Amino acid sequence: MSGFLSVTAYVPDRVSTLAVGLAGEFFGAPCGPRTPGFDLAFCADRPGAVRTDLGLSFPVAHDLDRLVKGELILILPGDRFRDEPSPEVLGAIQDAHARGAIIASSCVGSFLLAATGLLDGLRATTHWQHAEELAARHPAVTVLPDPLFVDEGQLVTGAGSGATPDMYLHLLRREHGISVANAFGREIVMPPPRTGGQAQYTEAPLPVSRDDERLAEVLAWAAENLHRLVPVEELAARAVMSRRTFLRRVKAATGTTPHAWLLQQRLARAEELLEGTALPLDEIARRVGYANSAVLRGQFVKRRGIPPRAYRRAFGARGAAARTSTTCAAGRCDSTTTGAAARGVGGSSRRAR
């Protein structure tokens, strides 16, 4: 399966109102000229009204049978995540996994996913405040308290609700390509994927200052000059900071080092060029700061799990046209995915770590 279109969100009792809204924002809106249309449905243990964490009544039309149809299953978080889940919901999630669905849990929704046993032997995350509890209740799961999300291929877990957009954009980029993910990001005014972890949000944010403005200007300049191999010392000088202060400021702003941030920018730009142009690989490598296509290929395989040529076949303009035929009319979208695309690189992309 590659390029999911059918999305089912499981709604527990006392579901997070924010989580419901985020699922609808990403997968419930009509398709646009650069975004596919998703068939989103909400399901619960039984149809009817479900109470949210704010005391609102949310009508749910489907029961657990709807999980059978989802290519992407979203496990939404709720206030009662410590309650013992029913055998029926555990079995429905396990069945969805067995037939190949991608399953993504956000925040404390990871407790339900862990209860299925599917995360045993794998890595997972949840809100940092509940990471120790999740690890204690499910010792077979390696709980990572810092990442914004953890991708284990068919199973993806997200941190707090604020990290859910990061996880959704990651899934869109992984399954539909960076152009689709960027289009969604622009529509909801979401910045590019963050590379830092939850630790950057557990303390008070730094006050806005002239130093912050200079840092933003330098990072923007670096992103526009990826073809240049600029040492950290030059970037620090442009920001009118010492090397040590610059490293600290970049870590606070991005959650990572300048080198790791630039690597992410280079790969993201390479993805855009692979999708949107017919440039030779050597030219793409030059434009993003690599000596040749062999170096680009090495980094791409290491970080994305597939070689650049395979990525271009899957997500380039021709590949997208062959992979998905989408018709939008009066706010509705009818989409079909070809079997050839479903047998493409989707499996490889889900193996990427």
C-alpha positions in Angstrom: 0.0 0.0 0.0 1.4 3.4 -0.9 -0.2 6.8 -0.7 -3.1 6.1 1.7 -6.4 7.8 0.9 -8.9 6.1 3.3 -8.4 7.3 6.9 -10.2 6.1 10.0 -9.9 7.8 13.3 -10.8 5.8 16.5 -12.5 8.1 19.0 -12.3 6.9 22.7 -14.5 8.2 25.5 -13.5 11.7 26.6 -11.5 12.1 23.4 -9.3 15.2 23.0 -11.2 17.9 21.3 -8.0 19.2 19.8 -7.1 15.7 18.4 -10.5 15.5 16.7 -10.0 18.9 15.1 -6.5 18.1 13.9 -7.7 14.8 12.2 -10.3 16.8 10.5 -8.0 19.6 9.5 -5.5 17.3 7.9 -7.7 14.6 6.4 -11.3 16.0 6.3 -10.9 19.1 4.2 -11.7 19.0 0.4 -8.7 18.4 -1.8 -6.9 21.2 -3.5 -4.9 21.5 -6.7 -1.8 20.1 -5.0 -3.3 17.9 -2.3 -5.2 14.6 -2.5 -8.7 14.1 -1.1 -8.9 11.7 1.8 -11.9 9.7 2.8 -12.0 10.4 6.6 -14.4 8.6 9.0 -14.6 8.6 12.8 -15.5 5.4 14.6 -16.0 4.3 18.2 -16.9 1.1 20.1 -20.5 1.8 19.0 -22.1 4.6 16.9 -23.6 7.6 18.8 -22.5 10.6 20.7 -19.0 10.5 22.4 -18.2 13.0 25.1 -15.0 15.0 24.6 -12.5 16.2 27.2 -14.3 19.6 27.1 -17.7 18.1 27.7 -18.9 18.5 24.2 -21.0 15.9 22.4 -19.3 14.6 19.3 -21.5 12.4 17.0 -19.8 9.3 15.6 -21.5 7.5 12.8 -19.4 4.3 12.6 -18.5 1.4 14.9 -15.3 -0.7 14.9 -16.2 -2.4 11.6 -15.0 0.9 9.9 -11.4 0.0 10.9 -11.5 -2.7 8.3 -11.7 0.0 5.5 -8.9 2.3 6.7 -5.6 2.4 5.0 -4.4 4.8 7.7 -5.8 4.3 11.3 -5.5 7.2 13.7 -5.8 6.3 17.4 -6.9 9.6 19.1 -6.0 10.3 22.7 -8.6 10.6 25.5 -8.8 11.4 29.2 -9.5 7.7 30.1 -6.4 6.2 28.6 -5.7 4.3 31.8 -8.9 2.3 31.6 -8.6 -1.3 30.4 -9.5 -1.3 26.7 -12.1 -3.7 25.5 -11.1 -6.9 23.7 -13.2 -5.8 20.7 -11.2 -2.6 20.1 -7.9 -4.4 20.6 -8.9 -7.1 18.1 -10.0 -4.5 15.6 -6.7 -2.7 15.7 -4.8 -6.0 15.5 -6.8 -7.0 12.5 -6.2 -3.7 10.8 -2.5 -4.1 11.3 -2.5 -7.7 10.0 -4.1 -6.6 6.7 -1.4 -3.9 6.2 -2.9 -0.7 7.5 -0.7 2.0 8.8 -1.5 2.8 12.5 -0.6 6.1 14.1 -1.3 7.0 17.7 -1.0 10.5 19.1 -0.2 11.6 22.7 -1.7 9.1 25.2 -3.3 7.2 22.4 0.0 5.2 22.5 -1.3 3.5 25.6 -4.1 1.8 23.6 -1.7 0.9 20.8 0.8 -0.6 23.3 -2.1 -2.6 24.8 -2.5 -4.5 21.5 1.0 -5.9 21.9 1.9 -4.6 18.4 4.6 -2.3 19.8 6.4 -5.1 21.7 10.0 -5.1 20.8 9.7 -1.7 19.0 10.2 1.9 19.9 7.4 4.3 20.7 6.8 7.7 22.3 4.0 9.6 24.0 3.6 12.8 25.9 6.7 13.3 28.0 4.7 13.5 31.2 3.4 10.0 30.7 6.5 8.3 29.2 7.6 6.6 32.4 4.1 5.3 33.1 3.9 3.9 29.5 7.2 2.2 30.0 6.2 0.7 33.3 2.9 -0.6 32.0 4.4 -2.1 28.8 8.1 -3.1 29.6 8.4 -4.8 26.2 8.1 -1.4 24.5 11.2 0.8 24.3 9.6 4.2 25.2 11.5 7.3 24.0 10.4 10.4 26.0 12.1 13.0 23.8 11.1 12.6 20.0 8.2 14.4 18.6 7.2 11.1 16.8 8.7 7.7 16.3 8.4 5.9 12.9 8.5 2.1 13.1 7.2 1.6 9.6 3.7 0.4 9.8 3.3 1.8 13.4 3.9 5.5 14.1 3.6 7.1 17.6 3.4 10.8 18.3 4.2 12.8 21.4 1.8 15.4 22.9 -1.0 16.9 20.9 1.1 19.8 19.8 3.4 17.3 18.0 0.5 15.6 16.1 0.8 18.0 13.1 4.5 17.0 12.9 3.6 13.3 12.8 0.8 13.9 10.2 3.1 16.0 8.0 5.7 13.2 8.3 3.2 10.6 7.2 2.1 12.8 4.3 5.7 13.3 3.2 6.5 9.6 3.6 3.5 8.3 1.6 2.7 11.2 -0.8 5.9 13.1 -1.2 7.3 16.4 0.1 5.3 18.6 -2.3 2.0 17.3 -0.8 3.3 17.7 2.7 4.5 21.3 2.0 1.1 22.2 0.4 -0.7 21.0 3.5 1.8 22.9 5.7 1.2 26.1 3.8 -2.6 25.7 4.0 -2.6 25.4 7.8 0.4 27.8 8.3 2.6 25.1 9.6 6.4 25.4 9.5 8.6 22.8 7.9 9.1 19.6 10.0 10.8 20.2 13.3 13.8 18.1 14.0 14.1 18.7 17.8 12.5 16.7 20.5 10.0 17.3 23.3 12.7 18.6 25.7 12.7 22.0 23.8 9.2 22.6 25.0 9.4 21.7 28.7 11.1 24.9 29.7 10.0 28.5 29.2 10.7 29.8 25.6 13.4 32.3 25.0 12.2 35.9 24.8 12.2 37.4 21.4 15.3 39.6 20.9 17.5 41.1 18.2 19.6 38.0 18.5 16.6 35.8 17.6 15.9 38.0 14.6 19.5 37.7 13.4 19.5 34.0 13.9 16.3 33.7 11.8 17.9 35.7 9.1 21.0 33.6 9.1 19.1 30.3 8.9 17.0 31.7 6.1 20.2 32.7 4.2 21.7 29.2 4.8 18.6 27.5 3.4 18.9 29.7 0.3 22.6 28.9 -0.2 22.6 25.1 0.3 25.1 24.8 -2.6 27.7 26.4 -0.4 29.6 24.5 2.3 29.5 27.2 5.0 31.4 26.5 8.2 29.7 27.1 11.5 32.2 30.0 12.2 30.9 31.9 9.2 27.3 31.4 10.2 28.1 32.6 13.7 29.8 35.6 12.3 26.8 36.5 10.2 24.7 36.2 13.3 27.2 38.5 15.2 27.6 35.7 17.8 30.4 33.7 19.1 30.5 30.1 17.9 29.5 28.8 21.3 26.5 31.2 21.6 25.5 30.4 18.0 25.4 26.7 18.7 23.3 27.2 21.8 20.9 29.5 20.0 20.4 27.1 17.1 19.8 24.2 19.5 17.2 26.3 21.4 15.5 27.3 18.1 15.6 24.1 16.2 16.2 21.4 18.7 19.3 20.2 16.9 22.8 21.2 15.7 23.5 23.5 12.7 25.0 20.5 10.9 21.9 18.3 11.5 19.6 21.2 10.6 21.4 21.8 7.3 21.4 18.1 6.5 17.6 18.1 6.9 17.3 21.2 4.6 19.5 19.6 2.0 17.5 16.5 1.8 14.2 18.4 1.8 15.4 20.5 -1.1 16.6 17.4 -2.9 13.2 15.9 -2.5 11.6 19.0 -4.0 13.9 18.9 -7.0 13.4 15.2 -7.5 9.6 15.7 -7.5 9.3 18.9 -9.5 12.2 18.9 -12.0 13.9 16.6 -14.5 17.4 17.8 -13.4 20.1 15.1 -13.5 21.1 13.7 -10.1 24.6 15.3 -10.3 23.0 18.8 -10.7 20.6 18.2 -7.9 23.5 17.1 -5.7 25.4 20.3 -6.6 22.5 22.5 -5.8 22.1 21.1 -2.4 25.7 21.0 -1.4 26.9 17.5 -2.3 30.0 16.7 -4.4 28.2 14.3 -6.7 25.2 12.1 -7.1 26.9 9.2 -5.3 27.2 11.3 -2.1 23.5 12.4 -2.5 22.5 8.8 -3.0 24.3 7.7 0.2 22.7 10.3 2.3 19.3 9.7 0.8 19.3 6.0 1.3 20.6 6.4 4.9 18.0 9.1 5.8 15.0 8.3 3.6 15.4 4.5 3.1 15.2 4.6 -0.7 17.6 5.8 -3.5 16.8 9.2 -5.2 15.8 7.5 -8.5 13.2 5.4 -6.8 11.9 8.4 -4.9 11.6 10.3 -8.2 9.7 7.4 -9.8 7.3 7.3 -6.9 6.7 11.0 -6.2 7.8 12.8 -9.4 5.1 14.5 -11.6 4.7 11.5 -13.9 4.8 9.0 -11.0 2.1 11.0 -9.1 -0.1 11.0 -12.2 0.2 7.3 -12.6 -0.1 6.6 -8.9 -3.2 8.6 -8.1 -6.0 9.8 -10.2 -8.0 12.4 -8.3 -11.1 14.2 -9.5 -12.3 17.2 -7.5 -15.8 18.6 -8.0 -17.9 20.8 -5.8 -15.6 20.1 -2.9 -15.7 16.3 -3.3 -12.8 14.1 -4.4 -12.9 10.7 -6.0 -9.5 9.0 -6.0 -8.2 5.6 -7.2 -4.7 4.2 -6.6 -3.2 2.0 -9.2 -1.9 -1.4 -8.4 1.5 -0.6 -9.9 2.0 2.3 -7.5 0.8 0.2 -4.6 3.6 -2.2 -5.4 6.1 0.7 -5.7 8.4 2.0 -3.0 5.8 2.4 -0.3 7.1 -0.7 1.6 10.6 0.7 1.4 9.6 4.1 2.7 7.9 2.5 5.7 11.0 0.6 6.5 13.0 3.8 6.8 13.9 4.9 10.3 
